[in-house]
Amino acid sequence: MKIDTCGTSCPQPVLMTKKALSGDAETDKIEVLTDNNTSKTNVKKYLLSNGFNVEIEESDDLFIVRGIK
């Protein structure tokens, strides 16, 4: 599952991630795109607190936060 939160600021990226994970189809992989350092940190914390292993890829002004259970 991939979520693009670019152009939004906290808490919106975390809320979008939470909504995506609470849908009918439970997922064990998620990829969140953000262009905000604070959002990157908060999405990472949220995923870690929900049992995901997290890795972050940084490219120019884009952060890709990947969560895998």
mmCIF file of the N, C-alpha and C atoms, coordinates in Angstrom:
data_MODEL
# 
_entry.id   MODEL 
# 
loop_
_atom_site.group_PDB 
_atom_site.id 
_atom_site.type_symbol 
_atom_site.label_atom_id 
_atom_site.label_alt_id 
_atom_site.label_comp_id 
_atom_site.label_asym_id 
_atom_site.label_entity_id 
_atom_site.label_seq_id 
_atom_site.pdbx_PDB_ins_code 
_atom_site.Cartn_x 
_atom_site.Cartn_y 
_atom_site.Cartn_z 
_atom_site.occupancy 
_atom_site.B_iso_or_equiv 
_atom_site.pdbx_formal_charge 
_atom_site.auth_seq_id 
_atom_site.auth_comp_id 
_atom_site.auth_asym_id 
_atom_site.auth_atom_id 
_atom_site.pdbx_PDB_model_num 
ATOM 1   N N  . MET A 1 1  ? 0.844   -1.160 0.000  1.00 0.00 ? 1  MET A N  1 
ATOM 2   C CA . MET A 1 1  ? 0.000   0.000  0.000  1.00 0.00 ? 1  MET A CA 1 
ATOM 3   C C  . MET A 1 1  ? 0.898   1.234  0.000  1.00 0.00 ? 1  MET A C  1 
ATOM 4   N N  . LYS A 1 2  ? 0.530   2.213  -0.812 1.00 0.00 ? 2  LYS A N  1 
ATOM 5   C CA . LYS A 1 2  ? 1.318   3.435  -0.927 1.00 0.00 ? 2  LYS A CA 1 
ATOM 6   C C  . LYS A 1 2  ? 0.420   4.636  -0.643 1.00 0.00 ? 2  LYS A C  1 
ATOM 7   N N  . ILE A 1 3  ? 0.918   5.558  0.193  1.00 0.00 ? 3  ILE A N  1 
ATOM 8   C CA . ILE A 1 3  ? 0.170   6.767  0.537  1.00 0.00 ? 3  ILE A CA 1 
ATOM 9   C C  . ILE A 1 3  ? 1.041   7.975  0.232  1.00 0.00 ? 3  ILE A C  1 
ATOM 10  N N  . ASP A 1 4  ? 0.497   8.933  -0.485 1.00 0.00 ? 4  ASP A N  1 
ATOM 11  C CA . ASP A 1 4  ? 1.213   10.167 -0.809 1.00 0.00 ? 4  ASP A CA 1 
ATOM 12  C C  . ASP A 1 4  ? 0.669   11.283 0.076  1.00 0.00 ? 4  ASP A C  1 
ATOM 13  N N  . THR A 1 5  ? 1.490   11.741 1.025  1.00 0.00 ? 5  THR A N  1 
ATOM 14  C CA . THR A 1 5  ? 1.065   12.805 1.931  1.00 0.00 ? 5  THR A CA 1 
ATOM 15  C C  . THR A 1 5  ? 1.790   14.119 1.640  1.00 0.00 ? 5  THR A C  1 
ATOM 16  N N  . CYS A 1 6  ? 2.452   14.189 0.501  1.00 0.00 ? 6  CYS A N  1 
ATOM 17  C CA . CYS A 1 6  ? 3.193   15.400 0.140  1.00 0.00 ? 6  CYS A CA 1 
ATOM 18  C C  . CYS A 1 6  ? 2.245   16.600 0.094  1.00 0.00 ? 6  CYS A C  1 
ATOM 19  N N  . GLY A 1 7  ? 2.729   17.723 0.606  1.00 0.00 ? 7  GLY A N  1 
ATOM 20  C CA . GLY A 1 7  ? 1.941   18.942 0.618  1.00 0.00 ? 7  GLY A CA 1 
ATOM 21  C C  . GLY A 1 7  ? 1.062   19.091 1.851  1.00 0.00 ? 7  GLY A C  1 
ATOM 22  N N  . THR A 1 8  ? 1.060   18.085 2.711  1.00 0.00 ? 8  THR A N  1 
ATOM 23  C CA . THR A 1 8  ? 0.276   18.180 3.947  1.00 0.00 ? 8  THR A CA 1 
ATOM 24  C C  . THR A 1 8  ? 1.229   18.306 5.128  1.00 0.00 ? 8  THR A C  1 
ATOM 25  N N  . SER A 1 9  ? 0.719   18.843 6.216  1.00 0.00 ? 9  SER A N  1 
ATOM 26  C CA . SER A 1 9  ? 1.543   18.971 7.421  1.00 0.00 ? 9  SER A CA 1 
ATOM 27  C C  . SER A 1 9  ? 0.885   18.204 8.562  1.00 0.00 ? 9  SER A C  1 
ATOM 28  N N  . CYS A 1 10 ? 1.653   17.947 9.600  1.00 0.00 ? 10 CYS A N  1 
ATOM 29  C CA . CYS A 1 10 ? 1.152   17.175 10.731 1.00 0.00 ? 10 CYS A CA 1 
ATOM 30  C C  . CYS A 1 10 ? -0.010  17.903 11.390 1.00 0.00 ? 10 CYS A C  1 
ATOM 31  N N  . PRO A 1 11 ? -0.962  17.129 11.817 1.00 0.00 ? 11 PRO A N  1 
ATOM 32  C CA . PRO A 1 11 ? -0.972  15.661 11.968 1.00 0.00 ? 11 PRO A CA 1 
ATOM 33  C C  . PRO A 1 11 ? -1.532  14.906 10.769 1.00 0.00 ? 11 PRO A C  1 
ATOM 34  N N  . GLN A 1 12 ? -1.813  15.575 9.680  1.00 0.00 ? 12 GLN A N  1 
ATOM 35  C CA . GLN A 1 12 ? -2.483  14.942 8.535  1.00 0.00 ? 12 GLN A CA 1 
ATOM 36  C C  . GLN A 1 12 ? -1.785  13.674 8.027  1.00 0.00 ? 12 GLN A C  1 
ATOM 37  N N  . PRO A 1 13 ? -0.458  13.658 7.809  1.00 0.00 ? 13 PRO A N  1 
ATOM 38  C CA . PRO A 1 13 ? 0.178   12.419 7.322  1.00 0.00 ? 13 PRO A CA 1 
ATOM 39  C C  . PRO A 1 13 ? -0.017  11.227 8.266  1.00 0.00 ? 13 PRO A C  1 
ATOM 40  N N  . VAL A 1 14 ? 0.045   11.462 9.573  1.00 0.00 ? 14 VAL A N  1 
ATOM 41  C CA . VAL A 1 14 ? -0.162  10.375 10.529 1.00 0.00 ? 14 VAL A CA 1 
ATOM 42  C C  . VAL A 1 14 ? -1.612  9.903  10.471 1.00 0.00 ? 14 VAL A C  1 
ATOM 43  N N  . LEU A 1 15 ? -2.549  10.832 10.387 1.00 0.00 ? 15 LEU A N  1 
ATOM 44  C CA . LEU A 1 15 ? -3.959  10.468 10.309 1.00 0.00 ? 15 LEU A CA 1 
ATOM 45  C C  . LEU A 1 15 ? -4.259  9.689  9.031  1.00 0.00 ? 15 LEU A C  1 
ATOM 46  N N  . MET A 1 16 ? -3.649  10.093 7.924  1.00 0.00 ? 16 MET A N  1 
ATOM 47  C CA . MET A 1 16 ? -3.832  9.379  6.657  1.00 0.00 ? 16 MET A CA 1 
ATOM 48  C C  . MET A 1 16 ? -3.263  7.959  6.745  1.00 0.00 ? 16 MET A C  1 
ATOM 49  N N  . THR A 1 17 ? -2.117  7.822  7.420  1.00 0.00 ? 17 THR A N  1 
ATOM 50  C CA . THR A 1 17 ? -1.505  6.509  7.606  1.00 0.00 ? 17 THR A CA 1 
ATOM 51  C C  . THR A 1 17 ? -2.393  5.637  8.486  1.00 0.00 ? 17 THR A C  1 
ATOM 52  N N  . LYS A 1 18 ? -2.878  6.208  9.565  1.00 0.00 ? 18 LYS A N  1 
ATOM 53  C CA . LYS A 1 18 ? -3.761  5.478  10.487 1.00 0.00 ? 18 LYS A CA 1 
ATOM 54  C C  . LYS A 1 18 ? -5.018  5.010  9.761  1.00 0.00 ? 18 LYS A C  1 
ATOM 55  N N  . LYS A 1 19 ? -5.620  5.875  8.965  1.00 0.00 ? 19 LYS A N  1 
ATOM 56  C CA . LYS A 1 19 ? -6.834  5.523  8.226  1.00 0.00 ? 19 LYS A CA 1 
ATOM 57  C C  . LYS A 1 19 ? -6.561  4.393  7.237  1.00 0.00 ? 19 LYS A C  1 
ATOM 58  N N  . ALA A 1 20 ? -5.439  4.461  6.547  1.00 0.00 ? 20 ALA A N  1 
ATOM 59  C CA . ALA A 1 20 ? -5.084  3.419  5.579  1.00 0.00 ? 20 ALA A CA 1 
ATOM 60  C C  . ALA A 1 20 ? -4.897  2.070  6.261  1.00 0.00 ? 20 ALA A C  1 
ATOM 61  N N  . LEU A 1 21 ? -4.309  2.079  7.444  1.00 0.00 ? 21 LEU A N  1 
ATOM 62  C CA . LEU A 1 21 ? -4.055  0.829  8.159  1.00 0.00 ? 21 LEU A CA 1 
ATOM 63  C C  . LEU A 1 21 ? -5.294  0.277  8.836  1.00 0.00 ? 21 LEU A C  1 
ATOM 64  N N  . SER A 1 22 ? -6.306  1.108  9.046  1.00 0.00 ? 22 SER A N  1 
ATOM 65  C CA . SER A 1 22 ? -7.508  0.639  9.734  1.00 0.00 ? 22 SER A CA 1 
ATOM 66  C C  . SER A 1 22 ? -8.606  0.221  8.764  1.00 0.00 ? 22 SER A C  1 
ATOM 67  N N  . GLY A 1 23 ? -8.288  0.176  7.482  1.00 0.00 ? 23 GLY A N  1 
ATOM 68  C CA . GLY A 1 23 ? -9.262  -0.238 6.482  1.00 0.00 ? 23 GLY A CA 1 
ATOM 69  C C  . GLY A 1 23 ? -9.605  -1.711 6.607  1.00 0.00 ? 23 GLY A C  1 
ATOM 70  N N  . ASP A 1 24 ? -10.499 -2.157 5.769  1.00 0.00 ? 24 ASP A N  1 
ATOM 71  C CA . ASP A 1 24 ? -10.948 -3.547 5.802  1.00 0.00 ? 24 ASP A CA 1 
ATOM 72  C C  . ASP A 1 24 ? -9.816  -4.535 5.556  1.00 0.00 ? 24 ASP A C  1 
ATOM 73  N N  . ALA A 1 25 ? -8.946  -4.208 4.617  1.00 0.00 ? 25 ALA A N  1 
ATOM 74  C CA . ALA A 1 25 ? -7.841  -5.108 4.284  1.00 0.00 ? 25 ALA A CA 1 
ATOM 75  C C  . ALA A 1 25 ? -6.618  -4.748 5.111  1.00 0.00 ? 25 ALA A C  1 
ATOM 76  N N  . GLU A 1 26 ? -6.295  -5.606 6.071  1.00 0.00 ? 26 GLU A N  1 
ATOM 77  C CA . GLU A 1 26 ? -5.109  -5.355 6.887  1.00 0.00 ? 26 GLU A CA 1 
ATOM 78  C C  . GLU A 1 26 ? -3.867  -5.558 6.034  1.00 0.00 ? 26 GLU A C  1 
ATOM 79  N N  . THR A 1 27 ? -2.883  -4.720 6.242  1.00 0.00 ? 27 THR A N  1 
ATOM 80  C CA . THR A 1 27 ? -1.677  -4.805 5.422  1.00 0.00 ? 27 THR A CA 1 
ATOM 81  C C  . THR A 1 27 ? -0.464  -5.034 6.302  1.00 0.00 ? 27 THR A C  1 
ATOM 82  N N  . ASP A 1 28 ? 0.540   -5.692 5.734  1.00 0.00 ? 28 ASP A N  1 
ATOM 83  C CA . ASP A 1 28 ? 1.791   -5.884 6.468  1.00 0.00 ? 28 ASP A CA 1 
ATOM 84  C C  . ASP A 1 28 ? 2.918   -5.079 5.829  1.00 0.00 ? 28 ASP A C  1 
ATOM 85  N N  . LYS A 1 29 ? 2.573   -4.293 4.781  1.00 0.00 ? 29 LYS A N  1 
ATOM 86  C CA . LYS A 1 29 ? 3.539   -3.399 4.146  1.00 0.00 ? 29 LYS A CA 1 
ATOM 87  C C  . LYS A 1 29 ? 2.860   -2.086 3.824  1.00 0.00 ? 29 LYS A C  1 
ATOM 88  N N  . ILE A 1 30 ? 3.566   -0.995 4.113  1.00 0.00 ? 30 ILE A N  1 
ATOM 89  C CA . ILE A 1 30 ? 3.033   0.326  3.786  1.00 0.00 ? 30 ILE A CA 1 
ATOM 90  C C  . ILE A 1 30 ? 4.188   1.231  3.398  1.00 0.00 ? 30 ILE A C  1 
ATOM 91  N N  . GLU A 1 31 ? 3.924   2.140  2.473  1.00 0.00 ? 31 GLU A N  1 
ATOM 92  C CA . GLU A 1 31 ? 4.926   3.100  2.025  1.00 0.00 ? 31 GLU A CA 1 
ATOM 93  C C  . GLU A 1 31 ? 4.271   4.478  2.065  1.00 0.00 ? 31 GLU A C  1 
ATOM 94  N N  . VAL A 1 32 ? 4.860   5.374  2.856  1.00 0.00 ? 32 VAL A N  1 
ATOM 95  C CA . VAL A 1 32 ? 4.303   6.716  3.019  1.00 0.00 ? 32 VAL A CA 1 
ATOM 96  C C  . VAL A 1 32 ? 5.290   7.722  2.436  1.00 0.00 ? 32 VAL A C  1 
ATOM 97  N N  . LEU A 1 33 ? 4.832   8.494  1.459  1.00 0.00 ? 33 LEU A N  1 
ATOM 98  C CA . LEU A 1 33 ? 5.648   9.542  0.849  1.00 0.00 ? 33 LEU A CA 1 
ATOM 99  C C  . LEU A 1 33 ? 5.330   10.854 1.542  1.00 0.00 ? 33 LEU A C  1 
ATOM 100 N N  . THR A 1 34 ? 6.364   11.589 1.931  1.00 0.00 ? 34 THR A N  1 
ATOM 101 C CA . THR A 1 34 ? 6.156   12.894 2.550  1.00 0.00 ? 34 THR A CA 1 
ATOM 102 C C  . THR A 1 34 ? 7.294   13.827 2.144  1.00 0.00 ? 34 THR A C  1 
ATOM 103 N N  . ASP A 1 35 ? 7.007   15.111 2.193  1.00 0.00 ? 35 ASP A N  1 
ATOM 104 C CA . ASP A 1 35 ? 8.029   16.108 1.868  1.00 0.00 ? 35 ASP A CA 1 
ATOM 105 C C  . ASP A 1 35 ? 8.337   16.982 3.079  1.00 0.00 ? 35 ASP A C  1 
ATOM 106 N N  . ASN A 1 36 ? 8.019   16.455 4.256  1.00 0.00 ? 36 ASN A N  1 
ATOM 107 C CA . ASN A 1 36 ? 8.133   17.215 5.491  1.00 0.00 ? 36 ASN A CA 1 
ATOM 108 C C  . ASN A 1 36 ? 8.899   16.390 6.519  1.00 0.00 ? 36 ASN A C  1 
ATOM 109 N N  . ASN A 1 37 ? 9.978   16.946 7.057  1.00 0.00 ? 37 ASN A N  1 
ATOM 110 C CA . ASN A 1 37 ? 10.818  16.221 8.007  1.00 0.00 ? 37 ASN A CA 1 
ATOM 111 C C  . ASN A 1 37 ? 10.065  15.842 9.280  1.00 0.00 ? 37 ASN A C  1 
ATOM 112 N N  . THR A 1 38 ? 9.237   16.741 9.791  1.00 0.00 ? 38 THR A N  1 
ATOM 113 C CA . THR A 1 38 ? 8.466   16.452 10.999 1.00 0.00 ? 38 THR A CA 1 
ATOM 114 C C  . THR A 1 38 ? 7.485   15.320 10.746 1.00 0.00 ? 38 THR A C  1 
ATOM 115 N N  . SER A 1 39 ? 6.832   15.341 9.597  1.00 0.00 ? 39 SER A N  1 
ATOM 116 C CA . SER A 1 39 ? 5.894   14.274 9.243  1.00 0.00 ? 39 SER A CA 1 
ATOM 117 C C  . SER A 1 39 ? 6.619   12.941 9.128  1.00 0.00 ? 39 SER A C  1 
ATOM 118 N N  . LYS A 1 40 ? 7.809   12.958 8.545  1.00 0.00 ? 40 LYS A N  1 
ATOM 119 C CA . LYS A 1 40 ? 8.615   11.737 8.428  1.00 0.00 ? 40 LYS A CA 1 
ATOM 120 C C  . LYS A 1 40 ? 8.843   11.127 9.800  1.00 0.00 ? 40 LYS A C  1 
ATOM 121 N N  . THR A 1 41 ? 9.230   11.956 10.753 1.00 0.00 ? 41 THR A N  1 
ATOM 122 C CA . THR A 1 41 ? 9.506   11.487 12.107 1.00 0.00 ? 41 THR A CA 1 
ATOM 123 C C  . THR A 1 41 ? 8.246   10.961 12.787 1.00 0.00 ? 41 THR A C  1 
ATOM 124 N N  . ASN A 1 42 ? 7.137   11.675 12.640 1.00 0.00 ? 42 ASN A N  1 
ATOM 125 C CA . ASN A 1 42 ? 5.897   11.270 13.300 1.00 0.00 ? 42 ASN A CA 1 
ATOM 126 C C  . ASN A 1 42 ? 5.292   10.006 12.690 1.00 0.00 ? 42 ASN A C  1 
ATOM 127 N N  . VAL A 1 43 ? 5.366   9.862  11.369 1.00 0.00 ? 43 VAL A N  1 
ATOM 128 C CA . VAL A 1 43 ? 4.878   8.642  10.720 1.00 0.00 ? 43 VAL A CA 1 
ATOM 129 C C  . VAL A 1 43 ? 5.739   7.461  11.157 1.00 0.00 ? 43 VAL A C  1 
ATOM 130 N N  . LYS A 1 44 ? 7.043   7.669  11.239 1.00 0.00 ? 44 LYS A N  1 
ATOM 131 C CA . LYS A 1 44 ? 7.942   6.610  11.705 1.00 0.00 ? 44 LYS A CA 1 
ATOM 132 C C  . LYS A 1 44 ? 7.560   6.165  13.113 1.00 0.00 ? 44 LYS A C  1 
ATOM 133 N N  . LYS A 1 45 ? 7.350   7.111  14.016 1.00 0.00 ? 45 LYS A N  1 
ATOM 134 C CA . LYS A 1 45 ? 6.966   6.782  15.393 1.00 0.00 ? 45 LYS A CA 1 
ATOM 135 C C  . LYS A 1 45 ? 5.642   6.021  15.426 1.00 0.00 ? 45 LYS A C  1 
ATOM 136 N N  . TYR A 1 46 ? 4.689   6.460  14.610 1.00 0.00 ? 46 TYR A N  1 
ATOM 137 C CA . TYR A 1 46 ? 3.386   5.794  14.575 1.00 0.00 ? 46 TYR A CA 1 
ATOM 138 C C  . TYR A 1 46 ? 3.523   4.350  14.106 1.00 0.00 ? 46 TYR A C  1 
ATOM 139 N N  . LEU A 1 47 ? 4.274   4.142  13.034 1.00 0.00 ? 47 LEU A N  1 
ATOM 140 C CA . LEU A 1 47 ? 4.449   2.785  12.511 1.00 0.00 ? 47 LEU A CA 1 
ATOM 141 C C  . LEU A 1 47 ? 5.176   1.891  13.511 1.00 0.00 ? 47 LEU A C  1 
ATOM 142 N N  . LEU A 1 48 ? 6.215   2.407  14.138 1.00 0.00 ? 48 LEU A N  1 
ATOM 143 C CA . LEU A 1 48 ? 6.945   1.622  15.141 1.00 0.00 ? 48 LEU A CA 1 
ATOM 144 C C  . LEU A 1 48 ? 6.030   1.222  16.294 1.00 0.00 ? 48 LEU A C  1 
ATOM 145 N N  . SER A 1 49 ? 5.174   2.141  16.723 1.00 0.00 ? 49 SER A N  1 
ATOM 146 C CA . SER A 1 49 ? 4.269   1.851  17.848 1.00 0.00 ? 49 SER A CA 1 
ATOM 147 C C  . SER A 1 49 ? 3.179   0.851  17.464 1.00 0.00 ? 49 SER A C  1 
ATOM 148 N N  . ASN A 1 50 ? 3.034   0.584  16.178 1.00 0.00 ? 50 ASN A N  1 
ATOM 149 C CA . ASN A 1 50 ? 2.041   -0.379 15.711 1.00 0.00 ? 50 ASN A CA 1 
ATOM 150 C C  . ASN A 1 50 ? 2.677   -1.654 15.156 1.00 0.00 ? 50 ASN A C  1 
ATOM 151 N N  . GLY A 1 51 ? 3.909   -1.913 15.570 1.00 0.00 ? 51 GLY A N  1 
ATOM 152 C CA . GLY A 1 51 ? 4.548   -3.184 15.276 1.00 0.00 ? 51 GLY A CA 1 
ATOM 153 C C  . GLY A 1 51 ? 5.245   -3.309 13.939 1.00 0.00 ? 51 GLY A C  1 
ATOM 154 N N  . PHE A 1 52 ? 5.474   -2.194 13.264 1.00 0.00 ? 52 PHE A N  1 
ATOM 155 C CA . PHE A 1 52 ? 6.164   -2.228 11.976 1.00 0.00 ? 52 PHE A CA 1 
ATOM 156 C C  . PHE A 1 52 ? 7.664   -2.019 12.176 1.00 0.00 ? 52 PHE A C  1 
ATOM 157 N N  . ASN A 1 53 ? 8.460   -2.666 11.344 1.00 0.00 ? 53 ASN A N  1 
ATOM 158 C CA . ASN A 1 53 ? 9.865   -2.320 11.202 1.00 0.00 ? 53 ASN A CA 1 
ATOM 159 C C  . ASN A 1 53 ? 9.902   -1.199 10.171 1.00 0.00 ? 53 ASN A C  1 
ATOM 160 N N  . VAL A 1 54 ? 10.718  -0.188 10.417 1.00 0.00 ? 54 VAL A N  1 
ATOM 161 C CA . VAL A 1 54 ? 10.677  1.009  9.576  1.00 0.00 ? 54 VAL A CA 1 
ATOM 162 C C  . VAL A 1 54 ? 12.042  1.282  8.963  1.00 0.00 ? 54 VAL A C  1 
ATOM 163 N N  . GLU A 1 55 ? 12.012  1.614  7.676  1.00 0.00 ? 55 GLU A N  1 
ATOM 164 C CA . GLU A 1 55 ? 13.212  2.125  7.012  1.00 0.00 ? 55 GLU A CA 1 
ATOM 165 C C  . GLU A 1 55 ? 12.808  3.382  6.254  1.00 0.00 ? 55 GLU A C  1 
ATOM 166 N N  . ILE A 1 56 ? 13.752  4.307  6.149  1.00 0.00 ? 56 ILE A N  1 
ATOM 167 C CA . ILE A 1 56 ? 13.463  5.591  5.507  1.00 0.00 ? 56 ILE A CA 1 
ATOM 168 C C  . ILE A 1 56 ? 14.467  5.824  4.386  1.00 0.00 ? 56 ILE A C  1 
ATOM 169 N N  . GLU A 1 57 ? 13.930  6.199  3.243  1.00 0.00 ? 57 GLU A N  1 
ATOM 170 C CA . GLU A 1 57 ? 14.748  6.559  2.093  1.00 0.00 ? 57 GLU A CA 1 
ATOM 171 C C  . GLU A 1 57 ? 14.565  8.049  1.851  1.00 0.00 ? 57 GLU A C  1 
ATOM 172 N N  . GLU A 1 58 ? 15.672  8.767  1.715  1.00 0.00 ? 58 GLU A N  1 
ATOM 173 C CA . GLU A 1 58 ? 15.614  10.210 1.484  1.00 0.00 ? 58 GLU A CA 1 
ATOM 174 C C  . GLU A 1 58 ? 16.157  10.514 0.099  1.00 0.00 ? 58 GLU A C  1 
ATOM 175 N N  . SER A 1 59 ? 15.408  11.330 -0.641 1.00 0.00 ? 59 SER A N  1 
ATOM 176 C CA . SER A 1 59 ? 15.808  11.710 -1.985 1.00 0.00 ? 59 SER A CA 1 
ATOM 177 C C  . SER A 1 59 ? 15.383  13.157 -2.213 1.00 0.00 ? 59 SER A C  1 
ATOM 178 N N  . ASP A 1 60 ? 16.360  14.046 -2.329 1.00 0.00 ? 60 ASP A N  1 
ATOM 179 C CA . ASP A 1 60 ? 16.086  15.477 -2.470 1.00 0.00 ? 60 ASP A CA 1 
ATOM 180 C C  . ASP A 1 60 ? 15.163  15.949 -1.352 1.00 0.00 ? 60 ASP A C  1 
ATOM 181 N N  . ASP A 1 61 ? 13.970  16.423 -1.687 1.00 0.00 ? 61 ASP A N  1 
ATOM 182 C CA . ASP A 1 61 ? 13.023  16.909 -0.678 1.00 0.00 ? 61 ASP A CA 1 
ATOM 183 C C  . ASP A 1 61 ? 11.911  15.901 -0.410 1.00 0.00 ? 61 ASP A C  1 
ATOM 184 N N  . LEU A 1 62 ? 12.171  14.627 -0.698 1.00 0.00 ? 62 LEU A N  1 
ATOM 185 C CA . LEU A 1 62 ? 11.160  13.593 -0.530 1.00 0.00 ? 62 LEU A CA 1 
ATOM 186 C C  . LEU A 1 62 ? 11.663  12.522 0.424  1.00 0.00 ? 62 LEU A C  1 
ATOM 187 N N  . PHE A 1 63 ? 10.787  12.114 1.329  1.00 0.00 ? 63 PHE A N  1 
ATOM 188 C CA . PHE A 1 63 ? 11.086  11.028 2.250  1.00 0.00 ? 63 PHE A CA 1 
ATOM 189 C C  . PHE A 1 63 ? 10.119  9.890  1.959  1.00 0.00 ? 63 PHE A C  1 
ATOM 190 N N  . ILE A 1 64 ? 10.638  8.679  1.889  1.00 0.00 ? 64 ILE A N  1 
ATOM 191 C CA . ILE A 1 64 ? 9.810   7.498  1.728  1.00 0.00 ? 64 ILE A CA 1 
ATOM 192 C C  . ILE A 1 64 ? 9.961   6.678  2.996  1.00 0.00 ? 64 ILE A C  1 
ATOM 193 N N  . VAL A 1 65 ? 8.886   6.586  3.760  1.00 0.00 ? 65 VAL A N  1 
ATOM 194 C CA . VAL A 1 65 ? 8.886   5.843  5.009  1.00 0.00 ? 65 VAL A CA 1 
ATOM 195 C C  . VAL A 1 65 ? 8.232   4.497  4.717  1.00 0.00 ? 65 VAL A C  1 
ATOM 196 N N  . ARG A 1 66 ? 8.999   3.417  4.848  1.00 0.00 ? 66 ARG A N  1 
ATOM 197 C CA . ARG A 1 66 ? 8.491   2.085  4.582  1.00 0.00 ? 66 ARG A CA 1 
ATOM 198 C C  . ARG A 1 66 ? 8.319   1.321  5.893  1.00 0.00 ? 66 ARG A C  1 
ATOM 199 N N  . GLY A 1 67 ? 7.146   0.766  6.053  1.00 0.00 ? 67 GLY A N  1 
ATOM 200 C CA . GLY A 1 67 ? 6.852   -0.050 7.226  1.00 0.00 ? 67 GLY A CA 1 
ATOM 201 C C  . GLY A 1 67 ? 6.546   -1.471 6.795  1.00 0.00 ? 67 GLY A C  1 
ATOM 202 N N  . ILE A 1 68 ? 7.202   -2.429 7.447  1.00 0.00 ? 68 ILE A N  1 
ATOM 203 C CA . ILE A 1 68 ? 7.005   -3.851 7.135  1.00 0.00 ? 68 ILE A CA 1 
ATOM 204 C C  . ILE A 1 68 ? 6.830   -4.605 8.448  1.00 0.00 ? 68 ILE A C  1 
ATOM 205 N N  . LYS A 1 69 ? 5.795   -5.435 8.502  1.00 0.00 ? 69 LYS A N  1 
ATOM 206 C CA . LYS A 1 69 ? 5.573   -6.266 9.696  1.00 0.00 ? 69 LYS A CA 1 
ATOM 207 C C  . LYS A 1 69 ? 6.265   -7.586 9.527  1.00 0.00 ? 69 LYS A C  1 
# 
